Amino acid sequence: MCFGSIGDALLSRGMKQLGAVDLHHWQQIFRPLGNPWILIGILCLTMFFASYLTALSFADLSYVLPATALGYVLVTLIAKFLFHENVSLLRWLGVLLISCGVGWVTRGPELTEHPREAVAMQEEQHEIA
């Protein structure tokens, strides 16, 4: 989650330095790749993706995806206190709502146990013993 938020913030900083990209001139799409902030941001987002894949390998999507939503909270904090962006009361309320939603989701189990899988695991344990 932190890698995703930091990566997003670094991409934002890099793009603010470069200015607007005109999609009518497709050569400009590659111009940001020369900016170190953007390259580090891409690296952070790649690390986020790797950790996301890892989490999905052992937990349900319905558990993992809402947990990544906490990144919205971190991005808002970075925007306010590091980039000095104006974050309205309505946005802060949205962040609070996201935080509450993530809290409710994480109260449930992180992995759905399917009856067939549970029986197969028990059979494997009996074969080992």
PAZAPA-4460 file (N, C-alpha, C; in steps of 0.05 Angstrom, whole numbers, plus 32768, in hexadecimal, padded with zeros to 4 digits):
% residues 129
    n_x    n_y    n_z   ca_x   ca_y   ca_z    c_x    c_y    c_z   seq   type   mol
   8011   7FE8   8000   8000   8000   8000   8011   8019   8000     1      M     A
   8026   8019   8010   8038   8031   8011   8046   8035   7FF7     2      C     A
   804F   801F   7FEA   805C   8022   7FD0   804A   802F   7FBC     3      F     A
   8031   8027   7FBC   801E   8032   7FA8   801A   8050   7FAD     4      G     A
   8016   8058   7FC6   8011   8074   7FCC   802A   8085   7FC6     5      S     A
   8041   807B   7FCE   805A   808A   7FC9   805F   808C   7FAB     6      I     A
   805A   8076   7F9D   805D   8076   7F80   804B   808A   7F72     7      G     A
   8032   808B   7F7B   801F   809F   7F70   8028   80BB   7F75     8      D     A
   8032   80C0   7F8D   803C   80DB   7F94   8054   80E3   7F84     9      A     A
   8066   80D0   7F7F   807E   80D6   7F6F   8076   80DB   7F52    10      L     A
   8063   80CC   7F47   805A   80D1   7F2C   804E   80ED   7F2A    11      L     A
   803E   80F4   7F3E   8032   810F   7F3E   8047   8125   7F3E    12      S     A
   805B   8122   7F4F   8071   8136   7F51   807F   8138   7F36    13      R     A
   8085   8121   7F2A   8093   8121   7F11   8083   812E   7EFB    14      G     A
   806A   8128   7EF9   8059   8133   7EE4   8054   8151   7EE8    15      M     A
   8053   815A   7F01   8050   8177   7F06   8069   8186   7EFB    16      K     A
   8080   8179   7EFE   8098   8185   7EF3   8098   8187   7ED4    17      Q     A
   808D   8172   7EC8   808E   8171   7EAA   8078   8181   7E9D    18      L     A
   8061   8184   7EAB   804B   8192   7E9F   8039   817F   7E8F    19      G     A
   8026   818A   7E81   8011   817B   7E73   801D   816A   7E5D    20      A     A
   8012   8153   7E59   801A   8141   7E43   8003   8141   7E2F    21      V     A
   8009   8147   7E16   7FF5   8148   7E01   7FF4   812D   7DF3    22      D     A
   7FDE   811F   7DF6   7FDB   8105   7DEA   7FD9   8105   7DCB    23      L     A
   7FD6   811C   7DC0   7FD5   811E   7DA3   7FF1   811C   7D97    24      H     A
   8005   8120   7DA8   8021   811C   7DA0   802C   8105   7DB0    25      H     A
   8029   80ED   7DA5   802E   80D4   7DB4   804C   80D2   7DBD    26      W     A
   805E   80E1   7DB1   807A   80E1   7DB9   807D   80EC   7DD6    27      Q     A
   806B   80FD   7DDE   806C   8109   7DF8   8065   80F6   7E0E    28      Q     A
   8059   80E0   7E08   8051   80CC   7E1C   806A   80C0   7E29    29      I     A
   8080   80BE   7E1A   8099   80B3   7E24   80AB   80C7   7E32    30      F     A
   80A5   80E0   7E2F   80B5   80F5   7E3C   80B7   80F3   7E5A    31      R     A
   80A2   80EC   7E68   80A4   80E9   7E85   80B7   80D4   7E8F    32      P     A
   80BE   80C0   7E7E   80D0   80AB   7E86   80ED   80B5   7E8B    33      L     A
   80F2   80CD   7E84   810C   80D9   7E89   810E   80E7   7EA4    34      G     A
   80F7   80E9   7EB2   80F6   80F7   7ECC   80FC   80E4   7EE2    35      N     A
   810F   80EA   7EF4   8116   80D7   7F09   80FF   80D2   7F1D    36      P     A
   80EF   80E6   7F22   80D8   80E3   7F35   80C5   80CE   7F29    37      W     A
   80C0   80D0   7F0F   80AE   80BD   7F02   80B9   80A1   7F02    38      I     A
   80D3   809F   7EFD   80E0   8084   7EFC   80DF   8077   7F18    39      L     A
   80E4   8086   7F2D   80E2   807B   7F48   80C5   8075   7F4F    40      I     A
   80B3   8085   7F46   8096   807F   7F4A   808E   8065   7F3C    41      G     A
   8098   8061   7F24   8092   8048   7F16   809D   8030   7F25    42      I     A
   80B5   8033   7F30   80C2   801E   7F40   80B1   8018   7F59    43      L     A
   80A8   802D   7F66   8097   8029   7F7E   807D   801B   7F77    44      C     A
   8070   8023   7F60   8057   8017   7F58   805C   7FFA   7F50    45      L     A
   8073   7FF3   7F45   8079   7FD8   7F3E   807C   7FC7   7F58    46      T     A
   8088   7FD3   7F6C   808A   7FC5   7F86   806F   7FC1   7F93    47      M     A
   805D   7FD5   7F90   8042   7FD2   7F9A   8034   7FBB   7F8C    48      F     A
   8038   7FBA   7F71   802B   7FA5   7F62   8034   7F89   7F6B    49      F     A
   804E   7F87   7F70   8059   7F6D   7F7A   804D   7F66   7F95    50      A     A
   804B   7F79   7FA6   803F   7F73   7FC1   8022   7F6D   7FBF    51      S     A
   8014   7F7A   7FAC   7FF8   7F75   7FA7   7FF4   7F58   7F9D    52      Y     A
   8004   7F50   7F8A   8003   7F34   7F81   8008   7F21   7F97    53      L     A
   801B   7F27   7FA8   8021   7F15   7FBF   8009   7F13   7FD1    54      T     A
   7FFC   7F2A   7FD8   7FE5   7F29   7FE9   7FCE   7F19   7FDD    55      A     A
   7FCA   7F1C   7FC2   7FB5   7F0D   7FB5   7FBA   7EEF   7FB4    56      L     A
   7FD3   7EE8   7FB8   7FDA   7ECB   7FB7   7FD1   7EBC   7FD0    57      S     A
   7FCB   7ECB   7FE6   7FC3   7EBE   7FFF   7FA9   7EC9   800B    58      F     A
   7F9E   7EDE   8000   7F86   7EEA   800B   7F72   7EF0   7FF5    59      A     A
   7F59   7EF3   7FFD   7F43   7EF9   7FEB   7F46   7F15   7FDF    60      D     A
   7F3D   7F17   7FC6   7F3C   7F31   7FB9   7F2B   7F45   7FC8    61      L     A
   7F15   7F3B   7FD3   7F02   7F4D   7FE2   7F0F   7F57   7FFC    62      S     A
   7F25   7F4B   8004   7F33   7F54   801C   7F4B   7F66   8014    63      Y     A
   7F59   7F5E   8000   7F72   7F6C   7FF8   7F6B   7F87   7FEB    64      V     A
   7F59   7F88   7FD9   7F53   7FA1   7FCB   7F4A   7FB7   7FDE    65      L     A
   7F38   7FB3   7FF0   7F31   7FC9   8002   7F48   7FD1   8014    66      P     A
   7F5A   7FBE   801B   7F71   7FC5   802B   7F83   7FD8   801C    67      A     A
   7F85   7FD5   8001   7F95   7FE8   7FF2   7F89   8003   7FF1    68      T     A
   7F6F   8005   7FF7   7F62   8020   7FF7   7F6D   8032   800D    69      A     A
   7F7B   8027   8020   7F88   8038   8034   7F9D   804A   8027    70      L     A
   7FA5   8042   800F   7FB8   8053   8000   7FAC   806E   7FFA    71      G     A
   7F92   806F   7FF7   7F85   8089   7FF2   7F89   809C   800A    72      Y     A
   7F89   8091   8021   7F8E   80A1   8039   7FAA   80AC   8039    73      V     A
   7FBD   809A   8033   7FD9   80A2   8032   7FDE   80B7   801C    74      L     A
   7FD3   80B3   8005   7FD6   80C6   7FEF   7FCB   80E1   7FF7    75      V     A
   7FB4   80E2   8004   7FA8   80FB   800D   7FBA   8109   8021    76      T     A
   7FC6   80FA   8033   7FD8   8106   8047   7FF1   8111   8039    77      L     A
   7FFC   8102   8026   8013   810B   8017   800C   8125   8008    78      I     A
   7FF5   8125   7FFB   7FED   813C   7FEB   7FEB   8155   7FFD    79      A     A
   7FDF   8151   8014   7FDA   8168   8026   7FF4   8172   8033    80      K     A
   8004   8160   803E   801B   8169   804F   8035   816A   8040    81      F     A
   8039   815C   802A   8052   815E   801B   804F   816F   8002    82      L     A
   8038   816D   7FF5   8034   817D   7FDC   8025   8196   7FE2    83      F     A
   801B   819A   7FFA   800C   81B2   8002   7FF4   81B7   7FF1    84      H     A
   7FE6   81A1   7FE9   7FCE   81A3   7FDA   7FB7   81AA   7FEC    85      E     A
   7FA3   81B8   7FE1   7F8B   81BE   7FF0   7F79   81A6   7FF1    86      N     A
   7F75   819A   8008   7F63   8183   800B   7F4A   818D   801A    87      V     A
   7F34   818C   800C   7F1B   8197   8017   7F10   8185   802D    88      S     A
   7EFD   8190   803C   7EF0   8180   8051   7EE2   8168   8045    89      L     A
   7ED6   816C   802D   7EC8   8156   8020   7EDC   813F   8019    90      L     A
   7EF4   8145   8011   7F08   8130   800B   7F10   8122   8025    91      R     A
   7F13   8132   803B   7F1B   8125   8054   7F04   8112   805E    92      W     A
   7EEB   811A   8059   7ED5   8109   8060   7ED5   80EF   804F    93      L     A
   7EDC   80F2   8036   7EDF   80DB   8025   7EF5   80C8   802F    94      G     A
   7F0B   80D3   8038   7F21   80C3   8043   7F18   80B5   805C    95      V     A
   7F08   80C3   806D   7EFE   80B6   8085   7EEB   809F   807E    96      L     A
   7EDA   80A3   806A   7EC8   808E   8061   7ED7   8076   8057    97      L     A
   7EEC   807B   8047   7EFD   8064   803D   7F09   8055   8055    98      I     A
   7F13   8064   8068   7F20   8058   807F   7F0C   8046   808F    99      S     A
   7EF4   8050   8092   7EE0   8040   80A0   7ED9   8027   8090   100      C     A
   7ED6   802A   8076   7ED0   8013   8065   7EE6   7FFE   8066   101      G     A
   7EFE   8006   8066   7F15   7FF3   8068   7F14   7FE6   8083   102      V     A
   7F0E   7FF5   8098   7F0B   7FE9   80B2   7EF6   7FD3   80B4   103      G     A
   7EE0   7FD8   80A7   7ECA   7FC4   80A7   7ED2   7FAB   8097   104      W     A
   7EDF   7FAF   8081   7EE7   7F98   8070   7EFB   7F87   807E   105      V     A
   7F0E   7F93   808C   7F24   7F84   8098   7F1A   7F74   80B1   106      T     A
   7F02   7F79   80BA   7EF8   7F69   80D1   7EF1   7F4D   80C9   107      R     A
   7EED   7F48   80AF   7EE6   7F2D   80A6   7EFF   7F1C   80A1   108      G     A
   7EFB   7F03   8099   7F12   7EF2   8094   7F20   7EFB   807B   109      P     A
   7F3A   7EF7   807A   7F4A   7EFF   8063   7F49   7EEB   804C   110      E     A
   7F40   7ED2   8052   7F3F   7EBE   803E   7F25   7EAD   8042   111      L     A
   7F17   7EAA   802C   7EFF   7E99   802C   7F08   7E7C   802C   112      T     A
   7EFE   7E6D   803F   7F05   7E50   8040   7EEE   7E41   8032   113      E     A
   7EF5   7E33   801D   7EE2   7E24   800E   7EE1   7E07   8019   114      H     A
   7EC9   7DFB   801C   7EC7   7DE1   8028   7ED9   7DCC   801A   115      P     A
   7EDB   7DCB   8000   7EEB   7DB7   7FF2   7F09   7DBB   7FF8   116      R     A
   7F12   7DD4   7FFA   7F2E   7DD9   8000   7F34   7DD0   801C   117      E     A
   7F22   7DD5   802F   7F26   7DCD   804A   7F28   7DAE   804C   118      A     A
   7F17   7DA0   803E   7F18   7D82   803E   7F32   7D79   8032   119      V     A
   7F3B   7D85   801C   7F54   7D7D   800E   7F6B   7D82   8021   120      A     A
   7F6B   7D98   802F   7F81   7D9E   8042   7F82   7D89   8058   121      M     A
   7F6B   7D81   8062   7F6A   7D6D   8077   7F74   7D53   806D   122      Q     A
   7F6D   7D4B   8054   7F77   7D32   8048   7F95   7D33   8045   123      E     A
   7FA0   7D4A   803D   7FBD   7D4C   803A   7FCB   7D49   8055   124      E     A
   7FBF   7D54   806A   7FCB   7D52   8085   7FCB   7D35   808E   125      Q     A
   7FB6   7D27   8088   7FB4   7D0A   8090   7FC9   7CFA   8081   126      H     A
   7FCE   7D01   8067   7FE2   7CF2   8057   7FFD   7CF7   8062   127      E     A
   8003   7D0F   806C   801D   7D16   8077   8022   7D07   8091   128      I     A
   800D   7D05   80A1   8010   7CF8   80BB   8010   7CDB   80B8   129      A     A
***
